[in-house]
Amino acid sequence: MDTSMQDDSWMPTFYVGQYETDRALPVTSTVLYQAHDCNYDMLTTPITTPFFRHRVQELVTQALQDNIDEDNQASIPTISPLSLPDTPLTPGDITSQLLAFVSPWIDICSPDPLISNISRQVLYLEIAYAAFCGIEYVFIPGPKLYHGDAVTHGTPQYARAVQEALSIGSHLSIHITFPMIADPIEEPRAEMGNLASQTRPEYIDEVDELRPQKPDMFGTWDAWNTIRTVSLSLPKELPPLSVQSRWYSEPIKLLAMTPDTFSYNKHNKPVLSDPLKSFITRLMRVKITPWILLCDVGPIPGLDDPEAKISVSDGFLSPDTVADAATSPTPAKAAGRFQGTSRHTDDLTPHLSYIRWLQRRQPPRTIVEKYGSGYQDYLQVPLQPLTDNLESMTYEVFEKDPVKYDLYELAVRQALRDWRDEGKPTSNPDGRVVVTIAGAGRGPLVTRALRASKAENVAIDLWAVEKNPNAYVLLQRHNKEDWDRTVTVVQSDMRSWKGPSHHDPSTFTLPNSTIHQPSDASSNPTHYPIDILISELLGSFADNELSPECLDGILHLLAPTCGISIPRAYTAFLTPIAAPKLHADLSSRNSWDPTASDTPAVVWLHAIDYLSLAAKPSDTSEDNSSNLKGKNKAPPADSTTPTPPIPSSPLILPTWSFHHGPQSSVPSSNTHNTRHARLSFRTRHRGVCHGLGGYFEAVLYPGIELSTNPETMERKSAGMISWFPIFFPLRTPLYLPDHSLLVVNIWRQTDGRKVWYEWMVEVFGYNLLLGGETRLVRLGGGEVGSSVKNGCMM
């Protein structure tokens, strides 16, 4: 294998910022550069000052005294424009290096029209001024889901306010801060000074739904799904893997960590739990990694003494410093832990040092990650191998996969061994087994077939058939320089080739001692069957590159009683997925390519969430990370290199199969290659379906298989990199409520000139009737997707 694929010194980049609630303002270049010296990458700043907050609160207090109500909107006061005491920001060289935070004391979701109106005014003033100053990234506190003892439904008005803010700061990148889960028990009541605390009781009393008594695992995701673009606040105890996986699929820009996110080991050092380390490791493998923001973990050291020597948090820490916290600290220890001073440690930034240590301890990339670097969630149009002649570089990419070719060689060896041991008759009169490579490309399978023949000591009559005239030239060169002229190279479309042949027996010479071309004037050539037919025509969905149609044109040449096709059979698989990043990419493409959402795309599915999970005997209603089994288990307590956990197994169902063996003639039409499948997927949790992920499994020879199916790939063909999955997009994403049924219909269609797919997804729910009977009710369905305009030409 390529040396560069084996030697991997890769280390992910952690961009780490620092947030202080009570930061001294303004943030100057001196403060920023001192933070850089400590190994922070960025700092945060509020857009407005406490003076502005006080001014707004006085305005609200006066309005409440005037008893402004919902019917008197015209009298809601208007906040005057910002003045010098209202903001610490000013345009300058460092402004673009700061992350700006909108005031956390506003409440855009408030059911009180006065509070929500004033909050929107604050938002718009701050966004406008941040845009003026040249700020690039602005973070807005997420919607408040609970007010007092009630569940309020202000997310739509929050989303509308954010949409308006985007139009005000058109060049800003706006992100919403969310906790991972909506926990009504842990979420604090509105503090004094926050506008939420001034919400009038009569507006809360009008709300029918009371605050629940247990966490809504997908509550914050539901709110986020109305808005889009998120920064995530990490708790100390992670929610179940199903929730983690959902957030993993979203475009997370920032991970916020407070001192409460960390545990403290017996040396009183801040550390993260194994599930948290694993979650961060998983997120740091996406194409665009999130930033990390350490919140209120202490001030920037050295600001009060510029001459002091400050150590750099480079991540080189002693084992004691990073030892896991086996148990929670006692109250006495917790009271004495780091609180922003240096009384108990020489490290003035222990949280930052730990994060830098974690960065250095990231596990190396897998073979697939090295090979697919840069292709995560990158949409590619499938190949058209019958109409396009591939370039050498494309062949080279496929040939970098040793796993696939090792399996092919193993299959050929086993087939030759069985042929010899079972005493099967050969089709060549001289007793050699006739082997044909159909679609030889640049010849990797030819080399493997020759190696298998030598290993099994079974002589073969080897033919290489290739339609690409450019690849044909290279095959001739290989035959001369590498294969010792032991291969007969044929330039022809396999569907029109008449099969192996030789001249009159009286003048017979070994046909593979020369290079055969269709233009050779052969007098009365004698054709004979193929014993073993080898092809690598599979696409990401098995049949999407027309392997069935290609083999239909050559299988009639296979020896009728003993002929073998490698592969023997293959099956396509589907599962519904949430893929918001892919949907956003397709939405942008639709502006210049109207068929983008109707074209199945080859893509390394990375930041996705499987919506339907397979039921297992040990499964419980919640796939909590604390009771994972087997390969899904979190790393042990003494692990220093976290391994990302794998969520509960996705439900990936077979659609259809194709089987290949000897056939008597070439089919007169292609209707026998049409297919239809109807698949049902039960979902546990609410979500949004953006499309279908497609995979395949193939039987090369009995007992030798390859797979791209995530459920079987590790067992059948671990480390194989030749194929990325295929993605069947939905034009309009479908929302799925909890415990719904998702029904997929998919068709493989043909008109004799091309092959295309059509697909449709429907959502059903269960309606409880009187008497306890349940009825399946259709909740919605997408349009029929069709790739007929971009079908694969035959």
C-alpha positions in Angstrom: 0.0 0.0 0.0 1.1 3.6 -0.5 3.5 4.7 2.2 1.6 7.9 2.7 -1.5 5.8 3.6 0.4 4.0 6.3 2.4 6.9 7.9 -0.2 9.1 9.4 1.0 12.0 11.6 -2.4 13.7 11.4 -3.7 15.6 14.3 -7.0 17.5 14.2 -7.1 21.2 14.8 -8.9 22.4 17.9 -9.8 26.1 17.7 -10.3 27.0 21.4 -11.9 30.3 22.6 -12.4 31.8 26.0 -15.6 33.4 27.3 -16.0 35.4 30.6 -19.4 36.5 31.8 -17.8 39.5 33.7 -15.0 40.2 31.3 -13.3 43.6 31.7 -14.3 45.8 28.7 -13.4 46.6 26.1 -11.4 43.7 24.7 -8.2 45.4 23.5 -5.4 44.1 21.3 -3.3 43.6 24.5 -5.9 41.2 25.9 -6.3 39.3 22.6 -2.5 38.9 22.1 -2.1 37.8 25.8 -4.8 35.2 25.1 -2.9 34.0 22.0 0.2 33.7 24.1 -1.6 31.4 26.5 -2.7 29.3 23.4 -6.3 30.5 23.1 -7.3 31.1 19.5 -10.1 33.6 20.1 -12.0 35.7 22.7 -15.6 36.6 23.1 -17.1 40.0 23.7 -20.6 41.3 24.5 -22.0 43.7 22.0 -23.5 46.0 24.7 -22.5 47.0 28.3 -24.3 46.7 31.7 -25.2 50.4 31.3 -27.3 49.5 28.2 -29.0 46.7 30.1 -29.9 49.0 32.9 -31.3 51.5 30.5 -33.5 48.9 28.8 -34.7 47.6 32.2 -35.8 51.0 33.3 -37.7 51.4 30.1 -39.5 48.0 30.7 -40.3 48.9 34.3 -41.9 52.2 33.2 -43.9 50.4 30.5 -45.1 47.8 33.0 -46.3 50.6 35.3 -48.2 52.1 32.3 -49.9 48.6 31.9 -49.2 48.2 28.2 -51.1 45.2 26.9 -51.5 43.1 23.8 -54.2 45.4 22.4 -52.1 48.5 22.9 -49.0 47.6 20.8 -48.6 51.1 19.5 -47.7 52.4 23.0 -44.8 49.9 23.4 -41.7 52.1 23.9 -38.9 52.3 21.4 -35.3 51.9 22.6 -33.2 54.8 21.5 -30.1 54.1 19.3 -26.9 53.0 21.0 -24.6 55.7 22.4 -21.0 55.6 23.5 -21.7 54.2 27.1 -23.9 51.4 25.6 -21.2 49.4 23.8 -17.5 48.4 24.2 -17.1 47.7 20.5 -15.5 49.9 17.9 -14.3 49.1 14.4 -10.6 48.0 14.4 -8.0 45.5 13.4 -8.9 43.0 16.1 -12.7 43.1 15.6 -12.8 40.3 13.1 -11.0 38.1 15.6 -13.7 38.4 18.2 -16.8 36.3 18.7 -19.7 38.6 19.6 -22.5 37.5 22.0 -26.0 39.1 21.9 -27.2 40.0 25.4 -28.3 36.8 27.2 -30.9 38.7 29.4 -33.4 39.2 26.5 -36.4 36.8 26.0 -37.6 36.8 22.4 -39.9 33.9 23.1 -41.8 35.6 25.9 -45.6 35.2 25.8 -45.7 38.8 27.1 -45.9 41.1 24.0 -44.0 43.8 25.8 -41.1 41.6 26.8 -40.8 39.9 23.4 -41.0 43.3 21.5 -38.3 44.9 23.7 -36.2 41.8 23.3 -36.4 42.0 19.5 -35.5 45.6 19.5 -32.3 44.8 21.6 -31.5 42.0 19.1 -31.8 44.2 16.1 -29.8 47.1 17.6 -27.0 44.8 18.6 -26.9 42.9 15.3 -26.8 46.2 13.3 -24.0 47.6 15.4 -22.0 44.3 15.3 -22.3 44.3 11.5 -21.2 48.0 11.4 -18.1 47.2 13.4 -17.0 44.3 11.1 -17.8 41.4 13.5 -18.0 38.1 11.5 -19.6 35.7 14.0 -22.5 36.5 16.3 -24.0 34.1 18.8 -27.6 34.5 20.0 -29.0 32.8 23.1 -31.4 30.0 22.1 -35.2 30.2 22.6 -36.6 29.9 26.1 -38.9 26.9 26.1 -40.3 27.3 29.7 -41.7 30.3 31.5 -42.6 29.7 35.1 -44.6 26.5 35.3 -45.7 26.6 31.7 -44.4 25.4 28.4 -44.5 28.3 26.0 -44.5 28.0 22.2 -42.6 31.1 21.2 -40.1 29.3 18.8 -41.9 30.5 15.6 -41.6 34.1 16.7 -38.0 33.5 17.7 -37.3 32.1 14.2 -39.0 35.1 12.6 -36.8 37.4 14.7 -33.6 35.6 13.7 -34.7 35.8 10.0 -35.1 39.5 10.4 -31.7 39.7 12.1 -30.1 38.0 9.1 -31.4 40.6 6.8 -30.0 43.4 9.0 -26.5 41.8 9.2 -26.4 40.2 5.8 -22.7 39.4 5.9 -22.8 38.1 9.5 -22.6 34.4 10.4 -25.3 34.1 13.1 -25.4 31.0 15.4 -27.8 30.0 18.1 -26.6 28.6 21.4 -28.5 25.5 22.7 -28.2 23.0 25.5 -28.1 19.4 24.2 -31.5 18.5 25.8 -34.5 20.4 27.3 -34.4 19.5 30.9 -37.3 21.3 32.8 -35.9 20.2 36.1 -32.4 21.5 35.6 -33.3 24.6 33.6 -33.2 27.5 36.1 -36.1 29.9 36.6 -35.6 33.4 35.2 -33.1 35.3 37.3 -33.7 38.8 38.5 -32.5 41.2 35.9 -33.5 39.0 33.0 -36.4 40.3 31.0 -38.0 36.8 31.4 -38.4 37.5 35.1 -40.6 40.5 34.2 -43.1 38.5 32.2 -46.5 39.3 33.5 -48.3 36.3 35.2 -51.5 36.7 33.2 -49.7 35.8 30.0 -48.2 32.7 31.5 -51.6 31.7 32.9 -53.0 31.7 29.4 -50.7 28.8 28.4 -52.4 25.4 28.7 -49.3 23.1 28.8 -47.5 22.8 32.1 -43.8 22.4 32.5 -43.1 18.6 32.3 -41.4 16.7 35.1 -38.8 14.9 33.0 -36.4 15.9 30.3 -37.5 16.1 26.7 -34.5 14.5 25.0 -35.3 16.0 21.6 -37.0 19.2 22.8 -34.1 21.6 22.0 -33.5 19.8 18.7 -37.1 20.4 17.8 -36.7 24.1 18.6 -33.5 24.2 16.6 -35.1 22.5 13.7 -37.3 25.5 13.3 -34.4 27.9 13.2 -31.1 26.2 11.9 -27.4 27.0 12.6 -26.3 26.0 16.1 -23.7 26.2 18.8 -24.0 23.5 21.5 -23.6 23.7 25.2 -22.2 20.4 26.6 -23.5 19.0 29.9 -21.3 16.9 32.2 -23.6 13.9 31.7 -24.3 13.3 28.0 -27.8 12.3 26.9 -28.5 9.0 25.2 -26.6 8.1 22.0 -29.7 8.7 19.9 -29.6 12.4 21.0 -25.8 12.7 20.4 -26.2 11.2 17.0 -28.9 13.7 16.1 -26.7 16.7 17.1 -23.8 15.1 15.3 -25.6 15.3 12.0 -26.3 19.1 12.5 -23.9 21.9 11.4 -22.5 22.6 14.9 -20.3 25.6 14.8 -19.2 25.8 18.5 -19.1 23.6 21.6 -19.5 25.6 24.8 -18.0 24.1 28.0 -18.4 25.6 31.5 -16.6 24.4 34.7 -19.7 22.2 35.3 -19.0 20.3 32.1 -15.8 19.0 33.6 -15.2 16.5 36.4 -12.3 16.8 38.8 -10.0 13.9 39.5 -8.3 13.0 42.8 -5.5 15.5 42.0 -8.2 18.2 41.7 -7.6 18.6 38.0 -10.4 19.3 35.5 -11.0 16.3 33.1 -13.8 15.2 30.9 -15.7 12.0 31.2 -15.1 9.2 28.6 -18.5 9.7 26.9 -17.7 13.4 26.5 -14.2 12.7 25.1 -15.7 10.3 22.7 -18.3 12.7 21.5 -15.7 15.4 20.9 -13.5 13.0 19.1 -16.4 12.1 16.8 -17.2 15.8 16.1 -13.6 16.5 15.3 -13.7 14.1 12.4 -16.3 16.0 10.4 -15.3 18.0 7.4 -15.8 21.4 9.1 -14.9 20.9 12.8 -16.7 23.0 15.5 -14.8 25.5 17.7 -14.5 24.9 21.4 -15.5 27.8 23.8 -14.3 27.5 27.4 -16.8 29.6 29.5 -16.0 31.2 32.9 -13.0 28.9 33.6 -10.9 31.8 34.8 -9.4 35.1 33.4 -6.6 35.5 30.9 -3.5 35.2 33.1 -0.8 37.9 33.0 -3.0 40.9 32.2 -2.3 42.4 35.6 1.4 41.7 35.3 2.7 42.0 31.7 6.2 41.0 32.8 5.2 37.7 34.4 6.2 34.5 32.7 3.1 32.6 31.6 3.3 29.0 30.6 1.7 28.0 27.3 -1.0 25.4 27.4 0.6 23.1 24.8 -1.1 19.9 25.9 1.9 18.1 27.3 0.6 17.0 30.7 1.6 14.4 33.3 -0.5 11.2 33.6 -1.7 12.3 37.1 -3.0 15.6 35.7 -5.2 13.9 33.2 -6.2 10.9 35.2 -9.9 10.2 34.9 -12.3 11.2 37.7 -13.4 7.8 39.1 -16.0 9.4 41.3 -17.6 12.8 41.8 -15.6 15.0 44.2 -16.8 15.4 47.8 -18.4 18.7 48.7 -15.2 19.7 50.4 -13.1 19.0 47.4 -15.6 20.6 45.1 -15.5 23.8 47.2 -11.7 23.9 46.9 -11.4 23.2 43.2 -10.1 25.7 40.6 -12.1 28.9 40.7 -10.0 31.2 38.5 -7.1 31.5 40.9 -3.7 29.9 41.0 -3.5 28.9 44.7 -3.5 25.2 44.1 -1.7 24.8 40.8 1.1 26.3 38.7 -1.0 25.9 35.6 -3.1 29.0 35.3 -5.2 27.7 32.5 -5.9 24.0 33.5 -9.0 23.6 31.4 -7.3 24.9 28.3 -4.3 22.6 29.0 -6.6 19.6 29.2 -8.3 20.5 25.9 -4.9 20.8 24.2 -3.9 17.5 25.7 -7.1 15.9 24.4 -6.2 17.4 21.0 -2.8 15.6 21.0 -4.4 12.3 22.1 -6.9 12.0 19.2 -6.8 8.5 17.7 -5.2 8.1 14.3 -7.4 8.2 11.2 -8.7 4.9 9.8 -7.8 3.8 6.3 -11.2 5.0 5.1 -10.7 8.4 6.7 -7.3 8.8 5.1 -8.5 7.8 1.7 -11.7 9.8 1.9 -10.2 13.0 3.3 -11.9 16.0 1.7 -14.8 13.9 0.5 -16.9 13.8 3.6 -20.5 14.7 2.7 -19.3 15.8 -0.8 -21.9 15.0 -3.5 -20.6 13.4 -6.7 -22.5 12.3 -9.7 -22.2 8.6 -10.4 -20.1 7.4 -13.3 -21.5 6.7 -16.8 -19.0 3.8 -17.6 -20.8 2.7 -20.8 -21.0 6.1 -22.4 -17.8 7.7 -21.0 -14.2 6.5 -21.3 -12.7 6.8 -17.9 -9.4 8.6 -17.4 -6.3 6.9 -16.0 -6.6 9.0 -12.8 -10.1 7.6 -12.2 -8.9 4.0 -12.5 -6.0 4.8 -10.2 -8.3 5.9 -7.5 -10.1 2.6 -7.6 -6.9 0.6 -7.7 -5.7 2.1 -4.3 -8.1 -0.3 -2.5 -6.1 -3.4 -1.6 -9.0 -5.0 0.3 -11.3 -5.3 -2.8 -8.6 -6.8 -4.9 -7.4 -9.2 -2.2 -11.0 -10.5 -2.0 -11.2 -10.8 -5.7 -7.9 -12.8 -5.8 -9.2 -15.0 -3.0 -12.4 -15.7 -4.9 -10.5 -16.6 -8.1 -8.2 -18.9 -6.1 -11.1 -20.6 -4.5 -12.9 -21.0 -7.9 -9.7 -22.5 -9.5 -9.1 -24.8 -6.5 -12.7 -26.1 -6.7 -12.5 -26.5 -10.4 -9.3 -28.6 -10.0 -10.5 -30.6 -7.0 -13.9 -31.4 -8.5 -12.4 -32.4 -11.9 -14.6 -30.0 -13.9 -14.1 -30.1 -17.7 -12.4 -27.0 -19.2 -13.6 -25.2 -22.3 -10.2 -24.8 -23.9 -9.1 -27.9 -25.8 -5.6 -27.8 -24.3 -7.1 -28.3 -20.8 -6.6 -24.8 -19.4 -9.4 -23.1 -17.5 -10.7 -20.2 -19.6 -10.8 -17.0 -17.6 -12.1 -13.7 -18.9 -11.9 -10.3 -17.3 -14.8 -8.3 -18.6 -14.0 -4.6 -18.2 -10.3 -5.0 -17.5 -9.6 -1.2 -17.1 -5.9 -0.8 -16.4 -5.5 -4.5 -15.5 -5.5 -4.9 -11.7 -7.8 -8.0 -11.9 -5.7 -9.4 -14.7 -2.7 -9.3 -12.3 -4.7 -10.9 -9.5 -6.0 -13.7 -11.8 -2.4 -14.5 -12.9 -1.3 -14.5 -9.2 -4.2 -16.8 -8.2 -3.3 -19.2 -11.1 0.2 -19.4 -9.9 -0.7 -19.9 -6.3 -3.1 -22.7 -7.0 -0.9 -24.2 -9.8 -3.9 -24.3 -12.2 -3.1 -23.2 -15.7 -5.5 -20.6 -17.2 -6.3 -19.2 -20.6 -6.7 -15.5 -19.7 -8.6 -13.0 -21.8 -8.9 -9.3 -21.0 -11.8 -7.4 -22.6 -11.9 -3.6 -22.5 -13.9 -1.1 -24.6 -11.9 2.0 -23.6 -9.3 2.4 -26.5 -7.0 4.4 -24.2 -7.0 1.7 -21.5 -6.5 -0.9 -24.2 -3.1 0.6 -25.1 -2.0 0.4 -21.5 -3.2 -3.2 -21.3 -1.0 -4.1 -24.3 2.0 -2.5 -22.6 1.3 -4.5 -19.4 1.0 -7.6 -21.4 4.4 -7.0 -23.0 6.3 -5.7 -20.0 4.6 -7.3 -16.9 2.5 -10.3 -17.9 5.1 -11.9 -20.3 2.5 -12.0 -23.1 0.4 -14.6 -21.3 -2.9 -12.6 -21.8 -5.1 -12.1 -24.8 -6.1 -8.5 -24.8 -9.3 -7.6 -26.7 -10.7 -4.1 -27.4 -14.4 -4.5 -27.6 -17.7 -3.8 -25.7 -18.2 -7.0 -23.8 -21.9 -7.1 -25.0 -20.8 -7.5 -28.6 -17.8 -9.7 -28.1 -18.2 -13.2 -29.6 -16.0 -14.9 -27.0 -12.6 -16.6 -26.8 -11.4 -18.1 -30.1 -8.6 -19.9 -31.8 -7.7 -20.9 -35.4 -7.9 -24.4 -37.0 -6.5 -27.0 -34.6 -4.0 -28.1 -37.2 -2.2 -24.8 -37.1 -3.1 -24.0 -33.5 -0.8 -21.8 -31.4 -1.5 -20.5 -27.9 -3.8 -17.5 -28.6 -2.5 -15.6 -25.5 1.0 -15.6 -26.9 0.0 -12.7 -29.1 -2.2 -9.6 -28.8 -5.6 -10.2 -30.3 -7.5 -7.3 -31.9 -11.0 -7.3 -33.5 -9.5 -6.1 -36.8 -7.4 -9.3 -37.1 -8.5 -11.2 -40.2 -9.1 -14.6 -38.8 -10.2 -17.3 -41.2 -12.9 -19.4 -39.6 -12.1 -18.8 -35.9 -13.4 -21.3 -33.5 -15.1 -19.8 -30.4 -15.3 -21.6 -27.2 -17.1 -20.8 -23.8 -15.8 -19.0 -20.8 -15.3 -21.0 -17.6 -14.8 -18.2 -15.2 -16.1 -14.7 -15.9 -14.7 -11.9 -13.7 -16.0 -8.3 -13.6 -15.9 -5.3 -11.4 -18.9 -3.4 -12.7 -20.6 -2.7 -9.3 -21.6 0.8 -8.4 -22.5 2.4 -5.0 -26.0 0.9 -5.2 -24.7 -2.4 -6.8 -26.6 -2.1 -10.0 -26.5 1.7 -10.6 -23.6 1.5 -13.1 -25.5 -1.1 -15.2 -23.7 -4.3 -14.1 -26.9 -6.4 -14.9 -27.2 -4.9 -18.4 -23.5 -5.4 -19.2 -23.4 -9.0 -18.0 -26.6 -9.8 -19.8 -24.6 -9.3 -23.0 -21.8 -11.7 -22.1 -23.2 -14.4 -19.8 -24.5 -16.4 -22.8 -20.7 -17.1 -23.5 -20.3 -18.8 -20.0 -19.9 -22.5 -20.0 -23.5 -23.9 -19.7 -22.9 -26.5 -17.0 -19.9 -25.4 -14.9 -19.5 -21.7 -15.8 -18.8 -19.3 -12.9 -19.5 -15.6 -12.6 -17.5 -13.5 -10.1 -19.4 -11.8 -8.6 -22.2 -14.4 -8.4 -24.8 -12.1 -6.8 -25.4 -8.7 -5.2 -28.1 -7.0 -3.2 -28.9 -3.3 -2.8 -29.8 -1.9 0.7 -31.6 1.3 1.9 -32.2 3.2 5.1 -33.7 6.6 5.8 -31.3 9.3 7.1 -31.3 12.8 8.4 -28.6 14.7 6.4 -29.2 18.5 6.8 -25.8 19.4 5.4 -26.5 17.4 2.2 -29.9 19.0 1.9 -28.4 22.5 2.2 -25.9 21.7 -0.5 -28.6 20.4 -2.8 -30.7 23.4 -2.2 -27.9 25.7 -3.3 -27.3 23.5 -6.4 -31.0 23.7 -7.4 -30.5 27.4 -8.4 -28.3 26.3 -11.3 -29.2 22.6 -11.7 -32.9 21.9 -11.5 -32.3 18.2 -11.5 -30.0 18.2 -8.5 -32.6 17.0 -6.1 -33.7 14.2 -8.5 -30.2 12.8 -9.0 -28.9 10.1 -6.8 -25.4 11.1 -5.7 -22.3 9.2 -4.6 -21.2 10.6 -1.2 -19.2 9.6 1.8 -22.1 9.8 4.3 -20.5 11.2 7.4 -22.5 13.9 9.3 -25.8 12.0 9.2 -28.3 10.4 11.7 -29.9 7.0 11.1 -33.6 7.5 11.7 -34.6 3.9 12.1 -32.7 1.6 14.5 -32.7 -2.2 14.5 -34.5 -3.9 17.4 -32.3 -6.2 19.3 -33.0 -8.5 22.2 -31.0 -6.4 24.6 -32.4 -3.2 23.3 -34.2 -0.8 25.7 -36.3 2.2 24.9 -33.2 4.4 25.4 -29.8 3.5 23.9 -28.0 5.2 26.8 -24.2 5.3 26.6 -23.9 4.0 30.1 -25.0 0.5 29.2 -23.5 -0.1 25.7 -22.5 -3.6 24.8 -19.6 -4.9 22.7 -18.2 -2.6 20.0 -20.5 0.2 21.1 -19.1 0.3 24.6 -17.4 3.5 25.7 -13.6 3.4 26.4 -12.6 2.1 29.9 -11.9 4.5 32.7 -8.1 4.4 32.2 -8.3 5.0 28.5 -6.2 7.9 27.2 -7.3 7.6 23.6 -11.1 7.9 23.3 -12.8 5.9 20.6 -16.0 7.4 19.2 -19.0 5.3 20.3 -21.3 3.8 17.6 -25.0 4.5 18.1 -27.5 1.6 18.1 -27.4 -0.4 14.9 -29.3 1.3 12.0 -32.1 -0.7 10.3 -30.8 -1.2 6.8 -33.1 -3.3 4.6 -32.5 -5.1 1.3 -34.3 -3.8 -1.7 -33.6 -6.3 -4.5 -30.9 -8.7 -5.8 -29.3 -9.8 -9.0 -27.9 -13.3 -9.6 -25.5 -14.2 -12.4 -24.6 -17.5 -14.0 -24.8 -19.3 -17.4 -27.7 -18.2 -19.6 -28.7 -19.6 -22.9 -29.1 -16.3 -24.9 -28.9 -12.5 -24.8 -32.3 -11.1 -23.5 -34.3 -9.4 -26.2 -35.3 -6.5 -23.9 -34.3 -5.1 -20.5 -37.6 -5.4 -18.7 -36.4 -8.4 -16.7 -33.9 -6.0 -15.0 -36.7 -3.7 -13.6 -37.3 -3.9 -9.9 -39.6 -2.5 -7.2 -39.3 -2.6 -3.4 -41.6 -1.4 -0.6 -39.8 -1.1 2.7 -41.1 -0.1 6.2 -39.0 1.5 8.8 -40.2 2.2 12.4 -38.8 5.2 14.1 -38.5 5.7 17.8 -37.7 9.4 17.9 -38.9 12.5 16.0 -36.7 13.7 13.3 -36.5 14.9 9.7 -35.9 12.6 6.7 -33.7 14.3 4.1 -33.3 11.2 1.9 -32.2 7.6 1.7 -28.8 6.1 2.2 -28.0 3.3 -0.2 -25.4 0.4 0.1 -24.8 -3.0 -1.3 -23.5 -6.5 -0.5 -22.0 -8.8 -3.1 -21.1 -12.5 -3.1 -18.0 -12.9 -5.2 -17.8 -16.6 -4.6 -19.5 -18.8 -1.9 -17.9 -17.8 1.4 -16.2 -14.7 0.0 -18.2 -11.4 0.1 -17.7 -7.7 0.1 -20.0 -5.1 1.5 -20.5 -1.3 2.0 -23.4 -2.0 4.4 -22.4 -0.4 7.7 -23.9 -3.4 9.5 -21.8 -6.0 7.7 -18.8 -4.2 6.2 -16.5 -4.8 9.2 -17.2 -8.5 9.1 -17.1 -9.0 5.3 -14.7 -6.4 3.9 -13.2 -4.3 6.7 -11.2 -1.3 5.4 -12.6 -1.4 1.9 -12.5 2.0 0.3 -13.6 1.5 -3.3 -17.2 2.6 -2.9 -18.9 5.4 -1.1 -22.6 5.0 -0.4 -25.3 6.5 -2.6 -27.8 9.2 -1.5 -31.4 9.4 -2.8 -32.5 13.0 -1.9 -36.0 14.2 -1.1 -36.9 17.6 -2.6 -38.8 18.5 0.5 -37.7 17.0 3.9 -40.3 15.1 5.8 -40.8 15.6 9.6 -41.3 12.4 11.5 -43.1 12.4 14.9 -42.1 10.1 17.7 -43.0 6.4 17.1 -43.9 6.8 13.4 -43.8 4.5 10.5 -41.8 5.5 7.4 -42.7 3.7 4.2 -40.3 3.8 1.2 -41.2 2.8 -2.4 -38.3 2.6 -4.9 -38.3 1.4 -8.5 -35.5 0.5 -11.0 -36.9 1.6 -14.4 -35.7 1.2 -18.0 -36.8 2.2 -21.5 -34.3 0.1 -23.4 -31.9 3.1 -23.8 -31.2 4.0 -20.2 -31.8 3.0 -16.6 -33.1 5.3 -13.8 -34.6 5.2 -10.3 -37.8 6.5 -8.9 -38.4 6.8 -5.1 -41.1 8.0 -2.7 -41.2 8.3 1.1 -44.4 8.4 3.2 -44.9 9.0 6.9 -47.6 7.2 9.0 -48.6 7.6 12.6 -50.8 5.6 15.0 -54.1 6.9 16.0 -55.6 5.6 19.2 -59.3 5.0 18.9 -62.0 4.4 21.5 -61.8 0.9 22.8 -58.0 0.8 22.6 -57.8 0.0 18.8 -55.0 1.7 16.9 -55.3 2.8 13.3 -52.4 3.7 10.9 -52.9 7.3 9.6 -50.9 8.8 6.8 -49.3 12.0 8.1 -47.5 13.1 4.9 -45.4 12.2 2.0 -42.8 13.6 -0.4 -43.0 13.9 -4.1 -41.8 11.1 -6.3 -38.1 11.5 -7.0 -37.0 10.5 -10.5 -33.6 10.4 -12.1 -35.0 9.8 -15.6 -33.4 13.0 -16.9 -30.0 11.8 -15.7 -30.4 8.1 -16.1 -27.5 5.8 -16.8 -27.2 5.3 -20.6 -27.0 1.8 -21.9 
